[in-house]
């Protein structure tokens, strides 16, 4: 399991090594609180050829690719 803590103690090298040996445990993020969210996905451009599991945001909303279908925008 990858535990990403506020002090960012898990380095990029650790990710690269674990992926190299085929080890892909779940990613566990710290709990959000009143000052920050657990995950932030900044707005950008949609992928040209999204694949299952892709998640992205644009100014139109949040999008996900599931089972060959793009779902979104998810908006308030």
Backbone atoms as SQL, in Angstrom:
CREATE TABLE atoms (id INTEGER PRIMARY KEY, chain TEXT, resi INTEGER, resn TEXT, atom TEXT, x REAL, y REAL, z REAL);
INSERT INTO atoms VALUES
  (1, 'A', 1, 'UNK', 'N', 0.844, -1.165, 0.000),
  (2, 'A', 1, 'UNK', 'CA', 0.000, 0.000, 0.000),
  (3, 'A', 1, 'UNK', 'C', 0.894, 1.235, 0.000),
  (4, 'A', 2, 'UNK', 'N', 0.592, 2.198, -0.863),
  (5, 'A', 2, 'UNK', 'CA', 1.295, 3.474, -0.854),
  (6, 'A', 2, 'UNK', 'C', 0.583, 4.381, 0.131),
  (7, 'A', 3, 'UNK', 'N', 1.290, 4.888, 1.079),
  (8, 'A', 3, 'UNK', 'CA', 0.729, 5.862, 2.003),
  (9, 'A', 3, 'UNK', 'C', 1.409, 7.193, 1.735),
  (10, 'A', 4, 'UNK', 'N', 0.684, 8.126, 1.176),
  (11, 'A', 4, 'UNK', 'CA', 1.208, 9.452, 0.910),
  (12, 'A', 4, 'UNK', 'C', 0.843, 10.319, 2.106),
  (13, 'A', 5, 'UNK', 'N', 1.847, 10.742, 2.835),
  (14, 'A', 5, 'UNK', 'CA', 1.602, 11.530, 4.029),
  (15, 'A', 5, 'UNK', 'C', 1.833, 13.002, 3.725),
  (16, 'A', 6, 'UNK', 'N', 1.407, 13.834, 4.635),
  (17, 'A', 6, 'UNK', 'CA', 1.567, 15.280, 4.456),
  (18, 'A', 6, 'UNK', 'C', 3.024, 15.671, 4.249),
  (19, 'A', 7, 'UNK', 'N', 3.957, 14.906, 4.846),
  (20, 'A', 7, 'UNK', 'CA', 5.368, 15.261, 4.698),
  (21, 'A', 7, 'UNK', 'C', 5.986, 14.673, 3.433),
  (22, 'A', 8, 'UNK', 'N', 5.170, 14.009, 2.610),
  (23, 'A', 8, 'UNK', 'CA', 5.590, 13.469, 1.309),
  (24, 'A', 8, 'UNK', 'C', 6.844, 12.593, 1.447),
  (25, 'A', 9, 'UNK', 'N', 6.834, 11.668, 2.403),
  (26, 'A', 9, 'UNK', 'CA', 8.015, 10.848, 2.648),
  (27, 'A', 9, 'UNK', 'C', 8.204, 9.736, 1.624),
  (28, 'A', 10, 'UNK', 'N', 7.181, 9.381, 0.869),
  (29, 'A', 10, 'UNK', 'CA', 7.343, 8.369, -0.178),
  (30, 'A', 10, 'UNK', 'C', 7.835, 9.078, -1.425),
  (31, 'A', 11, 'UNK', 'N', 9.036, 8.779, -1.839),
  (32, 'A', 11, 'UNK', 'CA', 9.663, 9.513, -2.934),
  (33, 'A', 11, 'UNK', 'C', 9.249, 8.976, -4.299),
  (34, 'A', 12, 'UNK', 'N', 9.527, 9.754, -5.338),
  (35, 'A', 12, 'UNK', 'CA', 9.269, 9.326, -6.709),
  (36, 'A', 12, 'UNK', 'C', 10.068, 8.070, -7.029),
  (37, 'A', 13, 'UNK', 'N', 11.276, 7.936, -6.487),
  (38, 'A', 13, 'UNK', 'CA', 12.085, 6.747, -6.720),
  (39, 'A', 13, 'UNK', 'C', 11.379, 5.506, -6.191),
  (40, 'A', 14, 'UNK', 'N', 10.709, 5.615, -5.062),
  (41, 'A', 14, 'UNK', 'CA', 9.985, 4.473, -4.508),
  (42, 'A', 14, 'UNK', 'C', 8.882, 4.042, -5.459),
  (43, 'A', 15, 'UNK', 'N', 8.140, 5.000, -6.016),
  (44, 'A', 15, 'UNK', 'CA', 7.090, 4.672, -6.970),
  (45, 'A', 15, 'UNK', 'C', 7.680, 3.965, -8.180),
  (46, 'A', 16, 'UNK', 'N', 8.757, 4.519, -8.729),
  (47, 'A', 16, 'UNK', 'CA', 9.366, 3.958, -9.927),
  (48, 'A', 16, 'UNK', 'C', 9.844, 2.534, -9.687),
  (49, 'A', 17, 'UNK', 'N', 10.501, 2.291, -8.569),
  (50, 'A', 17, 'UNK', 'CA', 11.010, 0.965, -8.263),
  (51, 'A', 17, 'UNK', 'C', 9.870, -0.030, -8.086),
  (52, 'A', 18, 'UNK', 'N', 8.850, 0.365, -7.326),
  (53, 'A', 18, 'UNK', 'CA', 7.732, -0.546, -7.092),
  (54, 'A', 18, 'UNK', 'C', 7.000, -0.876, -8.382),
  (55, 'A', 19, 'UNK', 'N', 6.827, 0.107, -9.259),
  (56, 'A', 19, 'UNK', 'CA', 6.176, -0.161, -10.538),
  (57, 'A', 19, 'UNK', 'C', 7.041, -1.033, -11.432),
  (58, 'A', 20, 'UNK', 'N', 8.344, -0.857, -11.364),
  (59, 'A', 20, 'UNK', 'CA', 9.276, -1.629, -12.176),
  (60, 'A', 20, 'UNK', 'C', 9.178, -3.113, -11.858),
  (61, 'A', 21, 'UNK', 'N', 9.002, -3.454, -10.581),
  (62, 'A', 21, 'UNK', 'CA', 8.937, -4.863, -10.202),
  (63, 'A', 21, 'UNK', 'C', 7.509, -5.407, -10.264),
  (64, 'A', 22, 'UNK', 'N', 6.581, -4.621, -10.798),
  (65, 'A', 22, 'UNK', 'CA', 5.207, -5.077, -10.974),
  (66, 'A', 22, 'UNK', 'C', 4.368, -5.025, -9.713),
  (67, 'A', 23, 'UNK', 'N', 4.815, -4.296, -8.726),
  (68, 'A', 23, 'UNK', 'CA', 4.089, -4.180, -7.461),
  (69, 'A', 23, 'UNK', 'C', 3.170, -2.968, -7.539),
  (70, 'A', 24, 'UNK', 'N', 1.869, -3.179, -7.572),
  (71, 'A', 24, 'UNK', 'CA', 0.936, -2.058, -7.691),
  (72, 'A', 24, 'UNK', 'C', -0.112, -2.100, -6.585),
  (73, 'A', 25, 'UNK', 'N', 0.281, -1.778, -5.357),
  (74, 'A', 25, 'UNK', 'CA', -0.688, -1.757, -4.264),
  (75, 'A', 25, 'UNK', 'C', -1.611, -0.550, -4.377),
  (76, 'A', 26, 'UNK', 'N', -2.680, -0.508, -3.587),
  (77, 'A', 26, 'UNK', 'CA', -3.581, 0.651, -3.639),
  (78, 'A', 26, 'UNK', 'C', -2.906, 1.908, -3.125),
  (79, 'A', 27, 'UNK', 'N', -3.391, 3.027, -3.571),
  (80, 'A', 27, 'UNK', 'CA', -2.899, 4.328, -3.122),
  (81, 'A', 27, 'UNK', 'C', -3.818, 4.827, -2.016),
  (82, 'A', 28, 'UNK', 'N', -3.266, 5.091, -0.856),
  (83, 'A', 28, 'UNK', 'CA', -4.043, 5.588, 0.279),
  (84, 'A', 28, 'UNK', 'C', -3.613, 7.018, 0.555),
  (85, 'A', 29, 'UNK', 'N', -4.569, 7.941, 0.491),
  (86, 'A', 29, 'UNK', 'CA', -4.292, 9.359, 0.695),
  (87, 'A', 29, 'UNK', 'C', -4.668, 9.762, 2.109),
  (88, 'A', 30, 'UNK', 'N', -4.050, 10.816, 2.626),
  (89, 'A', 30, 'UNK', 'CA', -4.437, 11.283, 3.960),
  (90, 'A', 30, 'UNK', 'C', -5.860, 11.823, 3.931),
  (91, 'A', 31, 'UNK', 'N', -6.512, 11.791, 5.067),
  (92, 'A', 31, 'UNK', 'CA', -7.869, 12.312, 5.157),
  (93, 'A', 31, 'UNK', 'C', -7.871, 13.813, 4.901),
  (94, 'A', 32, 'UNK', 'N', -8.912, 14.279, 4.244),
  (95, 'A', 32, 'UNK', 'CA', -9.067, 15.715, 4.053),
  (96, 'A', 32, 'UNK', 'C', -9.449, 16.381, 5.362),
  (97, 'A', 33, 'UNK', 'N', -9.294, 17.676, 5.396),
  (98, 'A', 33, 'UNK', 'CA', -9.716, 18.417, 6.584),
  (99, 'A', 33, 'UNK', 'C', -10.253, 19.772, 6.149),
  (100, 'A', 34, 'UNK', 'N', -10.482, 20.662, 7.088),
  (101, 'A', 34, 'UNK', 'CA', -11.102, 21.938, 6.754),
  (102, 'A', 34, 'UNK', 'C', -10.183, 22.868, 5.971),
  (103, 'A', 35, 'UNK', 'N', -8.885, 22.572, 5.904),
  (104, 'A', 35, 'UNK', 'CA', -7.959, 23.452, 5.183),
  (105, 'A', 35, 'UNK', 'C', -7.505, 22.902, 3.837),
  (106, 'A', 36, 'UNK', 'N', -7.675, 21.574, 3.610),
  (107, 'A', 36, 'UNK', 'CA', -7.241, 21.027, 2.316),
  (108, 'A', 36, 'UNK', 'C', -7.949, 19.718, 2.010),
  (109, 'A', 37, 'UNK', 'N', -8.065, 19.450, 0.733),
  (110, 'A', 37, 'UNK', 'CA', -8.665, 18.208, 0.263),
  (111, 'A', 37, 'UNK', 'C', -7.615, 17.103, 0.214),
  (112, 'A', 38, 'UNK', 'N', -8.052, 15.853, 0.175),
  (113, 'A', 38, 'UNK', 'CA', -7.128, 14.724, 0.058),
  (114, 'A', 38, 'UNK', 'C', -6.516, 14.637, -1.333),
  (115, 'A', 39, 'UNK', 'N', -7.261, 15.042, -2.336),
  (116, 'A', 39, 'UNK', 'CA', -6.818, 14.930, -3.726),
  (117, 'A', 39, 'UNK', 'C', -7.268, 16.164, -4.488),
  (118, 'A', 40, 'UNK', 'N', -6.375, 16.703, -5.300),
  (119, 'A', 40, 'UNK', 'CA', -6.704, 17.857, -6.127),
  (120, 'A', 40, 'UNK', 'C', -6.264, 17.559, -7.545),
  (121, 'A', 41, 'UNK', 'N', -7.194, 17.622, -8.480),
  (122, 'A', 41, 'UNK', 'CA', -6.893, 17.388, -9.897),
  (123, 'A', 41, 'UNK', 'C', -7.119, 18.704, -10.630),
  (124, 'A', 42, 'UNK', 'N', -6.063, 19.441, -10.943),
  (125, 'A', 42, 'UNK', 'CA', -6.216, 20.737, -11.605),
  (126, 'A', 42, 'UNK', 'C', -6.839, 20.598, -13.001),
  (127, 'A', 43, 'UNK', 'N', -7.488, 21.661, -13.445),
  (128, 'A', 43, 'UNK', 'CA', -8.062, 21.692, -14.789),
  (129, 'A', 43, 'UNK', 'C', -6.970, 21.570, -15.827),
  (130, 'A', 44, 'UNK', 'N', -7.304, 20.927, -16.936),
  (131, 'A', 44, 'UNK', 'CA', -6.384, 20.797, -18.058),
  (132, 'A', 44, 'UNK', 'C', -7.171, 20.436, -19.296),
  (133, 'A', 45, 'UNK', 'N', -6.491, 19.917, -20.265),
  (134, 'A', 45, 'UNK', 'CA', -7.136, 19.481, -21.505),
  (135, 'A', 45, 'UNK', 'C', -7.505, 18.006, -21.385),
  (136, 'A', 46, 'UNK', 'N', -8.584, 17.627, -22.037),
  (137, 'A', 46, 'UNK', 'CA', -8.985, 16.217, -22.055),
  (138, 'A', 46, 'UNK', 'C', -7.976, 15.401, -22.858),
  (139, 'A', 47, 'UNK', 'N', -7.728, 14.152, -22.452),
  (140, 'A', 47, 'UNK', 'CA', -6.818, 13.315, -23.233),
  (141, 'A', 47, 'UNK', 'C', -7.392, 13.059, -24.622),
  (142, 'A', 48, 'UNK', 'N', -6.527, 12.992, -25.623),
  (143, 'A', 48, 'UNK', 'CA', -6.974, 12.746, -26.990),
  (144, 'A', 48, 'UNK', 'C', -7.612, 11.373, -27.133),
  (145, 'A', 49, 'UNK', 'N', -6.999, 10.377, -26.519),
  (146, 'A', 49, 'UNK', 'CA', -7.507, 8.997, -26.574),
  (147, 'A', 49, 'UNK', 'C', -7.561, 8.434, -25.161),
  (148, 'A', 50, 'UNK', 'N', -8.592, 8.788, -24.395),
  (149, 'A', 50, 'UNK', 'CA', -8.650, 8.309, -23.012),
  (150, 'A', 50, 'UNK', 'C', -8.792, 6.792, -22.956),
  (151, 'A', 51, 'UNK', 'N', -8.245, 6.213, -21.886),
  (152, 'A', 51, 'UNK', 'CA', -8.359, 4.773, -21.656),
  (153, 'A', 51, 'UNK', 'C', -9.074, 4.557, -20.329),
  (154, 'A', 52, 'UNK', 'N', -9.597, 3.357, -20.130),
  (155, 'A', 52, 'UNK', 'CA', -10.311, 3.047, -18.893),
  (156, 'A', 52, 'UNK', 'C', -9.460, 3.391, -17.684),
  (157, 'A', 53, 'UNK', 'N', -10.067, 4.064, -16.721),
  (158, 'A', 53, 'UNK', 'CA', -9.370, 4.459, -15.503),
  (159, 'A', 53, 'UNK', 'C', -8.870, 5.886, -15.517),
  (160, 'A', 54, 'UNK', 'N', -8.853, 6.533, -16.691),
  (161, 'A', 54, 'UNK', 'CA', -8.416, 7.927, -16.756),
  (162, 'A', 54, 'UNK', 'C', -9.407, 8.824, -16.010),
  (163, 'A', 55, 'UNK', 'N', -8.883, 9.803, -15.309),
  (164, 'A', 55, 'UNK', 'CA', -9.684, 10.811, -14.607),
  (165, 'A', 55, 'UNK', 'C', -9.065, 12.163, -14.933),
  (166, 'A', 56, 'UNK', 'N', -9.877, 13.128, -15.334),
  (167, 'A', 56, 'UNK', 'CA', -9.350, 14.451, -15.638),
  (168, 'A', 56, 'UNK', 'C', -10.425, 15.499, -15.395),
  (169, 'A', 57, 'UNK', 'N', -9.983, 16.744, -15.274),
  (170, 'A', 57, 'UNK', 'CA', -10.927, 17.848, -15.141),
  (171, 'A', 57, 'UNK', 'C', -10.619, 18.894, -16.199),
  (172, 'A', 58, 'UNK', 'N', -11.668, 19.570, -16.619),
  (173, 'A', 58, 'UNK', 'CA', -11.552, 20.749, -17.467),
  (174, 'A', 58, 'UNK', 'C', -12.424, 21.811, -16.813),
  (175, 'A', 59, 'UNK', 'N', -12.505, 22.969, -17.401),
  (176, 'A', 59, 'UNK', 'CA', -13.370, 23.996, -16.819),
  (177, 'A', 59, 'UNK', 'C', -14.848, 23.605, -16.920),
  (178, 'A', 60, 'UNK', 'N', -15.158, 22.564, -17.727),
  (179, 'A', 60, 'UNK', 'CA', -16.534, 22.085, -17.838),
  (180, 'A', 60, 'UNK', 'C', -16.919, 21.151, -16.696),
  (181, 'A', 61, 'UNK', 'N', -15.938, 20.527, -16.017),
  (182, 'A', 61, 'UNK', 'CA', -16.244, 19.614, -14.917),
  (183, 'A', 61, 'UNK', 'C', -15.260, 18.455, -14.840),
  (184, 'A', 62, 'UNK', 'N', -15.635, 17.439, -14.080),
  (185, 'A', 62, 'UNK', 'CA', -14.832, 16.239, -13.863),
  (186, 'A', 62, 'UNK', 'C', -15.287, 15.144, -14.825),
  (187, 'A', 63, 'UNK', 'N', -14.325, 14.441, -15.418),
  (188, 'A', 63, 'UNK', 'CA', -14.617, 13.368, -16.363),
  (189, 'A', 63, 'UNK', 'C', -13.885, 12.101, -15.942),
  (190, 'A', 64, 'UNK', 'N', -14.480, 10.945, -16.240),
  (191, 'A', 64, 'UNK', 'CA', -13.834, 9.655, -15.997),
  (192, 'A', 64, 'UNK', 'C', -14.091, 8.747, -17.197),
  (193, 'A', 65, 'UNK', 'N', -13.182, 7.814, -17.418),
  (194, 'A', 65, 'UNK', 'CA', -13.356, 6.833, -18.493),
  (195, 'A', 65, 'UNK', 'C', -13.587, 5.480, -17.844),
  (196, 'A', 66, 'UNK', 'N', -14.751, 4.872, -18.097),
  (197, 'A', 66, 'UNK', 'CA', -15.139, 3.602, -17.495),
  (198, 'A', 66, 'UNK', 'C', -15.713, 2.693, -18.572),
  (199, 'A', 67, 'UNK', 'N', -15.159, 1.497, -18.702),
  (200, 'A', 67, 'UNK', 'CA', -15.687, 0.490, -19.628),
  (201, 'A', 67, 'UNK', 'C', -15.848, 1.032, -21.044),
  (202, 'A', 68, 'UNK', 'N', -14.851, 1.809, -21.485),
  (203, 'A', 68, 'UNK', 'CA', -14.854, 2.322, -22.851),
  (204, 'A', 68, 'UNK', 'C', -15.737, 3.531, -23.084),
  (205, 'A', 69, 'UNK', 'N', -16.317, 4.083, -22.029),
  (206, 'A', 69, 'UNK', 'CA', -17.230, 5.220, -22.154),
  (207, 'A', 69, 'UNK', 'C', -16.745, 6.366, -21.272),
  (208, 'A', 70, 'UNK', 'N', -16.695, 7.576, -21.833),
  (209, 'A', 70, 'UNK', 'CA', -16.366, 8.752, -21.036),
  (210, 'A', 70, 'UNK', 'C', -17.617, 9.251, -20.339),
  (211, 'A', 71, 'UNK', 'N', -17.526, 9.408, -19.029),
  (212, 'A', 71, 'UNK', 'CA', -18.650, 9.863, -18.220),
  (213, 'A', 71, 'UNK', 'C', -18.332, 11.273, -17.728),
  (214, 'A', 72, 'UNK', 'N', -19.233, 12.190, -17.942),
  (215, 'A', 72, 'UNK', 'CA', -19.030, 13.564, -17.501),
  (216, 'A', 72, 'UNK', 'C', -19.591, 14.518, -18.516),
  (217, 'A', 73, 'UNK', 'N', -19.594, 15.757, -18.174),
  (218, 'A', 73, 'UNK', 'CA', -18.967, 16.306, -16.977),
  (219, 'A', 73, 'UNK', 'C', -19.826, 16.084, -15.737),
  (220, 'A', 74, 'UNK', 'N', -19.143, 15.803, -14.624),
  (221, 'A', 74, 'UNK', 'CA', -19.799, 15.753, -13.333),
  (222, 'A', 74, 'UNK', 'C', -19.669, 17.162, -12.763),
  (223, 'A', 75, 'UNK', 'N', -20.786, 17.809, -12.569),
  (224, 'A', 75, 'UNK', 'CA', -20.765, 19.214, -12.131),
  (225, 'A', 75, 'UNK', 'C', -21.721, 19.394, -10.962),
  (226, 'A', 76, 'UNK', 'N', -21.546, 20.492, -10.250),
  (227, 'A', 76, 'UNK', 'CA', -22.416, 20.792, -9.105),
  (228, 'A', 76, 'UNK', 'C', -23.738, 21.329, -9.580);
